[in-house]
Amino acid sequence: MFKIILIGDIRVGKTSLRHQYMGQGFRGTYSATLGVDYSVKETKYGKTLIYDLAGDPASKILRQQYYNGTQGCLMVYSIVNRKSFDHLDYWKEEITSILDPTFPIFILGNKDDLRDSVDDPVSEEEGYLYSKKIQEELNTSVSYLTTSALTGYNVEVAFNKLLTEITTIM
């Protein structure tokens, strides 16, 4: 069984990404994750346990209980919310304060479908450069993709690439 965590600020689309990957489609209403939610999916790699961790600061202690045993991480920000991109360092520090991340990490710039709706979206180049910076700092595999939980763009690709990387290092 593989264990993946989804982390990032509130309202970046972690739950929507998980729902899309699970084949449940996009839900137009927002409901904050309280603590943790999870799904189990049978993949060609075996069973995959996906932990969707609450992004609010008050849930930090609860989140930390679910980091142990992590084999892969999807660190999510919204490309239309620069603050969520700027907080990626916070998320990196949180996981590295508990774990020695030898596992692969994917940085996901979610909400690509909304790119044209804001004046200053986070560019793909910024996301890519950040992933390379973190890769050098942590000395582990760090990749970058833009996704859209609404349209499904790159959602399956992100999860499957992460699982492929996990199986490669095992």
Beta strands, then each sheet from edge to edge (+ up, - down):
strand 1: 2-7
strand 2: 36-43
strand 3: 46-53
strand 4: 72-78
strand 5: 105-110
strand 6: 142-146
sheet 1: 2+ 3- 1- 4- 5- 6-
end
